[in-house]
Amino acid sequence: MLNQIKNCLKVLEEGGIILYPTDTIWGIGCDATNPEAVLKIYRLKQRLERKSLIILLDKSEMLRHYVSNIPAIAWDLLEKIETPLTIIYPEAKNLANNVVAEDGTIAIRIVKNEFCIKLIEEFGKPVVSTSANISGENPPLTFRHISPEIINGVDYVVDESIDQIHELKPSRIIKLEQNGEFRIIRN
């Protein structure tokens, strides 16, 4: 695993994109603070740039670096929900502009699998995570379902033996509102 992380770090630091197993499904990732790298993902996925992307962090303490105002309910949700959870926070900061939604929000998931935790911890910055498919197609649940177009379009593919995915579905998404309430976007 350490060799795979080392290879990913080299690509991320050079502004490249990777194909890697997350805590939910296989994802395409890059440095979430590098707008050129983010643009590569939009192009590969043939996705409209106005559709924001999810970023991954290795621990909740990192939230303060990328969100200006963290509603109190976020801490409760992170503590109580055991399954993979992506929260859309208001007032993103310190990220590539093209990873942030038009309304200034950012979708963040705190990962729980060993590979992603070690990768992000070593990288020291958030990593983009978007499903490994062309926009509009169904997300692949396993590596063997990823199209050759995606595999050939990234700069590095993590060895599929590293796959620790247990959920085999996208994360639950909750959007936090400025008034302290939240709504479920995807269950």
C-alpha positions, 0 to 999 in steps of 0.5 A, spaced: 500 500 500 505 504 501 508 504 494 501 505 491 500 511 496 507 514 494 505 513 486 499 517 488 503 523 491 507 524 486 502 524 481 497 529 485 503 533 487 505 534 479 497 536 478 495 530 475 489 525 476 488 518 479 483 513 479 483 510 486 478 506 491 475 510 496 471 508 502 464 508 497 466 507 490 472 508 485 473 515 484 477 520 480 481 524 484 486 530 484 489 536 488 482 540 490 487 546 491 489 546 484 484 549 479 488 546 473 488 539 476 480 539 477 479 542 470 482 535 467 477 531 471 471 535 468 474 534 461 475 527 463 468 526 465 465 530 460 462 534 466 459 541 466 464 545 470 458 548 474 457 542 477 461 542 483 465 536 486 466 532 492 473 533 496 475 528 501 479 529 508 482 525 513 480 528 519 474 532 521 479 537 524 481 539 517 474 542 516 476 549 519 482 550 513 476 549 508 470 551 511 469 558 514 463 557 518 462 550 520 454 549 523 454 546 530 450 540 527 455 538 522 459 536 528 453 532 531 452 529 524 459 527 523 459 523 530 453 520 530 452 517 522 456 511 522 456 510 514 460 514 509 457 521 509 458 527 505 456 534 508 455 540 503 458 546 507 457 553 506 462 558 505 468 554 502 475 557 502 482 555 500 480 551 495 480 551 487 474 555 485 472 550 480 471 545 485 466 550 489 459 550 487 456 557 484 453 558 491 460 558 495 458 551 498 463 545 498 461 537 499 466 534 504 467 527 506 471 525 512 474 518 509 474 512 514 478 507 510 485 506 511 488 507 504 484 514 503 486 516 510 494 515 509 493 518 502 490 524 504 494 525 511 501 524 507 499 529 501 496 534 507 491 537 502 484 535 500 483 530 494 477 531 489 473 524 489 468 524 483 465 517 481 469 514 476 465 514 470 463 519 464 458 524 466 451 521 466 453 514 466 451 510 472 457 510 477 461 503 477 461 499 483 467 495 482 473 496 478 471 491 473 466 496 471 470 502 470 470 504 462 477 504 458 476 511 457 476 513 464 482 508 466 486 511 460 484 518 461 488 518 468 495 519 470 495 513 475 491 507 477 491 504 484 492 497 483 485 494 484 488 489 490 488 495 494 480 496 494 477 496 501 470 498 499 465 495 503 459 500 501 459 499 494 454 505 493 455 513 493 455 516 500 449 519 503 449 527 502 446 532 507 446 539 505 447 544 511 443 551 511 445 557 514 440 557 519 443 551 522 438 546 519 440 541 514 436 537 508 438 530 505 440 530 498 442 523 497 440 518 502 
